[in-house]
Amino acid sequence: RQSPMASSVTEKIQNLIDFINTTNNEEEKKEDSSTFSYLTTAPQPQPSTSDIDTSKIKIVVLGCGLVVPPLIEYLNFYGYQIIIATRSIAKADPIIQKVTNPQLIRVEKLDITQASADKILDRLCNEGDIIVSLLPYIYHVKAAKIALKYNKHFCTTSYISDEMKALDDQFKKKGLLCLNECGVDPGLDHMSAMKIIDNVHENNGKLSHF
């Protein structure tokens, strides 16, 4: 038989567990809700004037975070084949429900933290024409090296690390694009900086440091 003190401690612990579970469930619902409705506010893409046959280009998107829905909507609108590689298949479902051509999208499970990820990543980089890494930044270089191995173009939204910079010559020698820093952050930072720099030059100013 538990003592009153032990019973009280047990009850408090259970209350704490219930609170944490409730909070986590609410956060998951918020995330699912925001992910599902995100595309309703995205700008509508404009008709393409390019003569590129996008149906023959396969783009592998590694990761399925909040930046992914507008990217997928944009690529799908223009008819690219897309593979979304994500740890949570369920996160891709609301994206596919919102696009123009859902038949052009394939979803594959990829948990980059697992040992099995290397084989999956290798296969996907071999299959795609362009690899877009939206994984946590510590995995970009791993993905870039595999893209380089299969002679595939590669891009990320993250800042350029020293390890990524070291791959630059290899990409250039193969005539491949390795594009970094093209997201909202730091991409938007660059656009804001250029607006200021252009304004300085237009007014005959000189930039001493950036």
N, C-alpha and C positions, 0 to 999 in steps of 0.2 A: 504494500500500500504506500502511495506517494505521500510525503509530508506536504503540508499546506504551502511551504516555501518552494519546494520542488515543483509542485503543481502550478504555482504562480509563474515560475520561470518558464516552464514548458508552454504555458498559455501565451506568454509574451513572445516567445520564439515563434510559435505558430502564427500569432497575429502579424509578426514581422514578415514571415514567409508569405502569408496571404496578401499582405500589402505589396511586396515586391512582385509577386505574380500578377496581381491586378494592374500594377503600374506598367509592367512589361507588355501585358496584353493590350493595354490602352495605347502604348507607343507603337506596337505592331499595327494596330488598326489605323492609327494616324498615318504611319508610313505607307500602308497599303492604299489608304484613301488618297494621299497626296500623289502617290505614284500613278494611280488610276486616273486621276483628274488632271494630271500635269499637262497632257497634250491638248486639252481643251483651250488652253491659253497660249499655245505656241503659235508663232506667226505662220501663215499659210505660204508654202513654197510657191515660187513663180514658175511658169512653164519654161522648160529648158530650150536654149537656142543652140546647144551643142549637138554635133553629129556623132558623138561617142555612143556606141552600142552598150549601154549600161547593163543590159541583161547578161552580157558575157563577163562581167566583172564581179567577182565574189569578195566581199569584205567581211573579215572576221573581227567581231567586236568582243574584246576580252573584258568581262565585267558587266554589271547591270545596275549601277548606282543611279543617282538622281540626274546625272548629266546624260544618261543613255537615251531616255524616251525621245527628246527632240532630235537627237542624232539619227535614231532609227526611223523616225517619221520622215525626216528629210531624205535620207538615203532611199527609203522605200518608195517615196513619192516619185523619185526619178528612176525607179526600176532596177536598182542594184540587187543582186543576190546578197543575202545577209545571214551570217551565222552568229548568234549570240551565245557566248560561252559564259555561264554563270553558275555560281554555287547554289543559288536558289531558282529552280525552274519556274516557280510560282511568280517570281518578280517579273518575268518576261511576259506572262499571260496578259496582263492589262495593256501592255504596250502593243502586242499583236492585235488585240481587239480594236485598237484605235486607228490602225494604219490603213492605207488605201489598198495595198496588195499583200495581204497576210501570207499568201502562198509562196512568196519569195523569201520568207524568213524561216530559218531552222534554229532550234535551240538545243544546245548541248550542255550537259552538266560538267562544270569544271570548278573544283575546289583547289585553288592554287596552293593551299597550305598542306595538301596531302601528297604523299610520295607518288601516287598515280598520276598527278597533274603533269609531270614532265612528258610522259608518253602522249597524253591527250593534247598538250600544247604543241608538241612536235607534229602531230598529225594535222592539227588545225592550221598551223602556219604553213605546212606543206600544201594544204588544200586551197587556202585563200590566195588572193592576189594582193590584197592590202590588209595589213594587220593594224588594228587600232587598240592600243592597250589603255584601258580605263581601270586597270587593277590598282591596288595600293602601290604607291610609287616605288617601293623597295623591290617590286617584281618587274619593273619596266625593262631593266637591262637584260634579265633572263629572257624575256619575250623578244627583245630586240636582237639578241644573239641568234635565236632560232630563226627569226625572220631573215636575218642576214645569211644564215646557213642555206636557206631555200631561195635566196634571191628575191625576197618580197619587200615591197614598200612598207614603211612602218611609221606610225605617229602616236603621240601621247599628248595629254594636256598638261603634263607636269613640267616643272622647271628642269633645266638641263643639269644633270649631275656630272661629276668628273668622269665617272665610269661610262656614262652615255656619250660624253664628248669624245672619249677615247675610241669610240666606234665610228666616228664621223668619216674618217678617211676611207675606211673599208666600205662604207655605204657609197661614198662618192666614186670610188674606183670601179664599183659594180654598176654605176649609173642608177642607183636606187635613192629614193627619197627617204630621209629620216627626219621627220618634222616633229619638233617638240614645242611646248609652251603655246598651244593653239586653242586652249579652252577659255572659259570665262575668266579664270584666274590661273595663269598670269596673262592670258591673251588680251583681256580687257585692259589690264595694266599697260601693256605695250601700246594699245590704241590710244589710251589716254595720254601716255607719254609722248607719242608722235604728234598728237594734236598740239601739245604745248611746244614741242620742238619746232614744228612747222610754223607756229605763230611767232616764235623767236626769230626764225630765219626770214619770215615775211617782213618783219620789222627791222631787218638788217642787224639783228643781234647775233652773238656768237655763243655757242655752248661750250663751256669749259670743262664740264664734267657731267657724267650721267651714271 
